[in-house]
Amino acid sequence: MAVQGAALHDMVKPLGWLLGKWRSEEGQGKYPTLKDFKYGEEVEFSHVGQPNLQFSAYSWHLENKMPLHREVGFVRIKPGTNQVAFVLAQNIGLSEIEEGEVTGESLKTTSHTVGRLTFGKPPQTKQIMREFRRSGDILEQVVSMKTENTDMTEHLRIKYKKI
C-alpha cells in the first residue's frame, strides 16, 4: 500500500511511469507444453518513499473468475545507472531475482536466480525474461520462460489500462 503523500524517492524516478494500478482481461498465454489460454490480471506499482517500488500482480481465469497466478516483490535501481533489479515471490513456489535496464518507458529484465520449492511441480523453471513497455495509457507486459524441457519461449502477453 502506498503511503499517502510520500514523495517518490529520487532513485526510482526513472520508474515513475510504472506507478499505479493497471488492469486487463485480454491476457494471452501460451507455451509448447500447455494449451493456449486467456486470462485477466491486475498489476500495481506503488511506493512508500523508499528507494524501490513495490509490485503486485494478481491474475484470474476469464471464464470462471477463479484466482490463478500471484506475484509480489520490489523493483530497485542501482544508484547512478539505468540498471534495475526485480525481486519476486510467486504463489506457485518460485522466487526470482531478475536484472536488466530501464530505458525511457521500457523495463527489460532477465532472471539470474530462480529458487523453487523442493516439492515443486515439474518441469523446473530455469529462467524468466520480462518486459514492461508503456505507450500512452497502455502498459504492456511480455513474459518469456525457459524450463528444463523447453528453451526460452514467450509465455504471457497482456496490455493493461490504468484504473
Order of alpha helices (4+ residues) and beta strands (2+ residues): beta-beta-beta-beta-beta-beta-beta-beta-beta-beta
